[in-house]
């Protein structure tokens, strides 16, 4: 560890300056807009913008949809990536091929997949053939609330691999002896996963869950490509609301929405730290 | 008893391989289909895509798996006949490459400062980066539009490039990796009279090769898939829009070449992935998660 080196600034400054100019300063500067009324006088209006925005039905619709979609996607990805990582651990060195395949969709641009998605989920498409094969009625996947299914699947398809990589890295740090011992004791693989794997990778698991949730919260690309800029109200996200507010240059609403949003995330962040503190005490 | 457990372990392995194979087929299916259809004749694809949106209950779409003849016509049309696709494609290349260049200068250096130096406010700064990393894009984007406007960067390419140049996620990942470098190595370097700059260039960076490779691939994937930023920052500079935003708009006029367009669009990301695959699998380590 280097102490009191002047060269520190050489390394620190470019990044620090960038962070300050493009992330921190706007964040503080934007507060001004969320507390003023945007007229020529720009008078201070306290929390009026916030109360107005929170009563705005379109904003609430966007918030609700973003929350719902993220609460569908994040747990799905979490469970799926954990299960896949445990299976990969079974395979040891032979898992390379599968890990590559799992991560591949992460590299594929969302818009390039739209065309295939519209084929698969068409009224006469493959997915509906499966649905009919299972004895159900065909579904209009690309309309109204049902649109959530192709959207969520596209999101999960693309993002599961990244969580698998993080999980796999954590799983690799668990010594094989633990499992050998458990096997000698006759523990089933489900028991091994829940009694050995899960507790040992808890910090990573928590990280994956939080990062996955926050990322899923900003779900937009999938909705934008499948549903457009003004999609059905069951998939209208917060990002749609903000994009449309930008189009009308309503900075008051946009910044107010952003800070309302930040508060929610900060609350979650606080919970995460609290949780860590509690766990720390327990040990 | 032992053999019983062993067979159970083996069964577990077989189940794992089966399920993983199924999963692999499911995941690869859309990509393989895209590449397969990119070699179909333009007319055949036009006809197929034209049958979409038919809501009659007794009709199914065709699902052809082999073309009447293998054709490169789609590619020819995209690359030679209609330069518009290439124009947006090159925009995407531009963003990906320039963002990577900026990141290469800024991010490892910042991570180095945050992991190998002791200074006042280090923990606070790292906490801030963690916070920024977890903030949804909507939160940081809204106020930054105002900054862009003040700086005169709105509707210029810089509005896309500069915020990405200091992406908090990669600072986090690279710093976590740098923490795992044994401090003895750094101190040995100092003893030998290497300054902090030489230590950085000759010891730290080479030791971080896996995470740097991983970050390159992930950052490329990010830039290759930009949607939110261009829609907001470049709303009045349509010529500078990346392919990620324009791809489907171009596809509307000539559907028959859409699959070749998608395949060409996927290809660079694939190649980059294949080049860096080992780095991605070994570089992302969060063992020091704090």
HADDOCK unambig.tbl for C-alpha pairs under 7 A between the chains (distance, minus, plus):
assign (segid A and resid 1 and name CA) (segid B and resid 116 and name CA) 4.93 0.50 0.50
assign (segid A and resid 1 and name CA) (segid B and resid 117 and name CA) 5.36 0.50 0.50
assign (segid A and resid 1 and name CA) (segid B and resid 118 and name CA) 6.38 0.50 0.50
assign (segid A and resid 1 and name CA) (segid B and resid 183 and name CA) 6.63 0.50 0.50
assign (segid A and resid 2 and name CA) (segid B and resid 116 and name CA) 6.03 0.50 0.50
assign (segid A and resid 2 and name CA) (segid B and resid 117 and name CA) 4.49 0.50 0.50
assign (segid A and resid 2 and name CA) (segid B and resid 118 and name CA) 5.87 0.50 0.50
assign (segid A and resid 3 and name CA) (segid B and resid 117 and name CA) 5.95 0.50 0.50
assign (segid A and resid 3 and name CA) (segid B and resid 118 and name CA) 5.10 0.50 0.50
assign (segid A and resid 3 and name CA) (segid B and resid 119 and name CA) 6.85 0.50 0.50
assign (segid A and resid 7 and name CA) (segid B and resid 196 and name CA) 6.94 0.50 0.50
assign (segid A and resid 8 and name CA) (segid B and resid 113 and name CA) 6.22 0.50 0.50
assign (segid A and resid 11 and name CA) (segid B and resid 109 and name CA) 4.70 0.50 0.50
assign (segid A and resid 11 and name CA) (segid B and resid 110 and name CA) 5.57 0.50 0.50
assign (segid A and resid 11 and name CA) (segid B and resid 113 and name CA) 5.84 0.50 0.50
assign (segid A and resid 12 and name CA) (segid B and resid 109 and name CA) 6.66 0.50 0.50
assign (segid A and resid 12 and name CA) (segid B and resid 110 and name CA) 5.03 0.50 0.50
assign (segid A and resid 12 and name CA) (segid B and resid 113 and name CA) 5.65 0.50 0.50
assign (segid A and resid 14 and name CA) (segid B and resid 106 and name CA) 6.01 0.50 0.50
assign (segid A and resid 15 and name CA) (segid B and resid 106 and name CA) 5.33 0.50 0.50
assign (segid A and resid 15 and name CA) (segid B and resid 107 and name CA) 6.53 0.50 0.50
assign (segid A and resid 15 and name CA) (segid B and resid 110 and name CA) 5.60 0.50 0.50
assign (segid A and resid 15 and name CA) (segid B and resid 166 and name CA) 6.15 0.50 0.50
assign (segid A and resid 18 and name CA) (segid B and resid 166 and name CA) 6.09 0.50 0.50
assign (segid A and resid 19 and name CA) (segid B and resid 166 and name CA) 6.23 0.50 0.50
assign (segid A and resid 22 and name CA) (segid B and resid 144 and name CA) 6.12 0.50 0.50
assign (segid A and resid 22 and name CA) (segid B and resid 163 and name CA) 5.74 0.50 0.50
assign (segid A and resid 23 and name CA) (segid B and resid 140 and name CA) 6.22 0.50 0.50
assign (segid A and resid 23 and name CA) (segid B and resid 144 and name CA) 6.72 0.50 0.50
assign (segid A and resid 26 and name CA) (segid B and resid 143 and name CA) 4.95 0.50 0.50
assign (segid A and resid 26 and name CA) (segid B and resid 144 and name CA) 5.01 0.50 0.50
assign (segid A and resid 26 and name CA) (segid B and resid 147 and name CA) 5.76 0.50 0.50
assign (segid A and resid 27 and name CA) (segid B and resid 140 and name CA) 6.78 0.50 0.50
assign (segid A and resid 27 and name CA) (segid B and resid 143 and name CA) 5.56 0.50 0.50
assign (segid A and resid 30 and name CA) (segid B and resid 143 and name CA) 5.00 0.50 0.50
assign (segid A and resid 87 and name CA) (segid B and resid 16 and name CA) 5.12 0.50 0.50
assign (segid A and resid 90 and name CA) (segid B and resid 13 and name CA) 5.93 0.50 0.50
assign (segid A and resid 91 and name CA) (segid B and resid 13 and name CA) 6.70 0.50 0.50
assign (segid A and resid 98 and name CA) (segid B and resid 20 and name CA) 6.99 0.50 0.50
assign (segid A and resid 98 and name CA) (segid B and resid 24 and name CA) 6.80 0.50 0.50
assign (segid A and resid 101 and name CA) (segid B and resid 24 and name CA) 6.14 0.50 0.50
assign (segid A and resid 102 and name CA) (segid B and resid 24 and name CA) 6.72 0.50 0.50
assign (segid A and resid 107 and name CA) (segid B and resid 221 and name CA) 5.04 0.50 0.50
assign (segid A and resid 107 and name CA) (segid B and resid 269 and name CA) 5.66 0.50 0.50
assign (segid A and resid 107 and name CA) (segid B and resid 270 and name CA) 6.70 0.50 0.50
assign (segid A and resid 108 and name CA) (segid B and resid 266 and name CA) 5.54 0.50 0.50
assign (segid A and resid 108 and name CA) (segid B and resid 269 and name CA) 6.62 0.50 0.50
assign (segid A and resid 109 and name CA) (segid B and resid 224 and name CA) 6.39 0.50 0.50
assign (segid A and resid 109 and name CA) (segid B and resid 225 and name CA) 4.83 0.50 0.50
assign (segid A and resid 109 and name CA) (segid B and resid 244 and name CA) 6.97 0.50 0.50
assign (segid A and resid 109 and name CA) (segid B and resid 266 and name CA) 6.65 0.50 0.50
assign (segid A and resid 110 and name CA) (segid B and resid 225 and name CA) 6.55 0.50 0.50
assign (segid A and resid 111 and name CA) (segid B and resid 244 and name CA) 5.89 0.50 0.50
assign (segid A and resid 111 and name CA) (segid B and resid 247 and name CA) 6.65 0.50 0.50
assign (segid A and resid 111 and name CA) (segid B and resid 248 and name CA) 6.86 0.50 0.50
assign (segid A and resid 112 and name CA) (segid B and resid 262 and name CA) 4.62 0.50 0.50
assign (segid A and resid 112 and name CA) (segid B and resid 265 and name CA) 6.77 0.50 0.50
assign (segid A and resid 116 and name CA) (segid B and resid 30 and name CA) 6.33 0.50 0.50
assign (segid A and resid 116 and name CA) (segid B and resid 34 and name CA) 6.72 0.50 0.50
assign (segid A and resid 122 and name CA) (segid B and resid 52 and name CA) 6.23 0.50 0.50
assign (segid A and resid 122 and name CA) (segid B and resid 53 and name CA) 6.40 0.50 0.50
assign (segid A and resid 123 and name CA) (segid B and resid 53 and name CA) 6.43 0.50 0.50
assign (segid A and resid 123 and name CA) (segid B and resid 54 and name CA) 6.74 0.50 0.50
assign (segid A and resid 123 and name CA) (segid B and resid 55 and name CA) 6.10 0.50 0.50
assign (segid A and resid 124 and name CA) (segid B and resid 54 and name CA) 6.97 0.50 0.50
assign (segid A and resid 124 and name CA) (segid B and resid 59 and name CA) 6.56 0.50 0.50
assign (segid A and resid 124 and name CA) (segid B and resid 60 and name CA) 4.40 0.50 0.50
assign (segid A and resid 124 and name CA) (segid B and resid 61 and name CA) 5.00 0.50 0.50
assign (segid A and resid 125 and name CA) (segid B and resid 60 and name CA) 6.75 0.50 0.50
assign (segid A and resid 125 and name CA) (segid B and resid 61 and name CA) 5.79 0.50 0.50
assign (segid A and resid 157 and name CA) (segid B and resid 27 and name CA) 6.66 0.50 0.50
assign (segid A and resid 165 and name CA) (segid B and resid 281 and name CA) 6.42 0.50 0.50
assign (segid A and resid 166 and name CA) (segid B and resid 284 and name CA) 6.58 0.50 0.50
assign (segid A and resid 169 and name CA) (segid B and resid 285 and name CA) 5.81 0.50 0.50
assign (segid A and resid 170 and name CA) (segid B and resid 287 and name CA) 6.49 0.50 0.50
assign (segid A and resid 183 and name CA) (segid B and resid 5 and name CA) 6.38 0.50 0.50
assign (segid A and resid 184 and name CA) (segid B and resid 2 and name CA) 6.91 0.50 0.50
assign (segid A and resid 186 and name CA) (segid B and resid 5 and name CA) 6.56 0.50 0.50
assign (segid A and resid 211 and name CA) (segid B and resid 134 and name CA) 6.50 0.50 0.50
assign (segid A and resid 214 and name CA) (segid B and resid 134 and name CA) 6.35 0.50 0.50
assign (segid A and resid 214 and name CA) (segid B and resid 136 and name CA) 6.10 0.50 0.50
assign (segid A and resid 215 and name CA) (segid B and resid 136 and name CA) 6.75 0.50 0.50
assign (segid A and resid 218 and name CA) (segid B and resid 136 and name CA) 5.90 0.50 0.50
assign (segid A and resid 218 and name CA) (segid B and resid 137 and name CA) 6.57 0.50 0.50
assign (segid A and resid 221 and name CA) (segid B and resid 227 and name CA) 6.43 0.50 0.50
assign (segid A and resid 239 and name CA) (segid B and resid 138 and name CA) 6.64 0.50 0.50
assign (segid A and resid 243 and name CA) (segid B and resid 232 and name CA) 6.76 0.50 0.50
assign (segid A and resid 254 and name CA) (segid B and resid 142 and name CA) 6.12 0.50 0.50
assign (segid A and resid 255 and name CA) (segid B and resid 142 and name CA) 5.81 0.50 0.50
assign (segid A and resid 255 and name CA) (segid B and resid 143 and name CA) 6.10 0.50 0.50
assign (segid A and resid 258 and name CA) (segid B and resid 138 and name CA) 6.28 0.50 0.50
assign (segid A and resid 258 and name CA) (segid B and resid 139 and name CA) 4.43 0.50 0.50
assign (segid A and resid 258 and name CA) (segid B and resid 142 and name CA) 6.33 0.50 0.50
assign (segid A and resid 259 and name CA) (segid B and resid 139 and name CA) 6.67 0.50 0.50
assign (segid A and resid 261 and name CA) (segid B and resid 139 and name CA) 6.53 0.50 0.50
assign (segid A and resid 262 and name CA) (segid B and resid 135 and name CA) 6.76 0.50 0.50
assign (segid A and resid 262 and name CA) (segid B and resid 139 and name CA) 6.14 0.50 0.50
assign (segid A and resid 265 and name CA) (segid B and resid 135 and name CA) 6.69 0.50 0.50
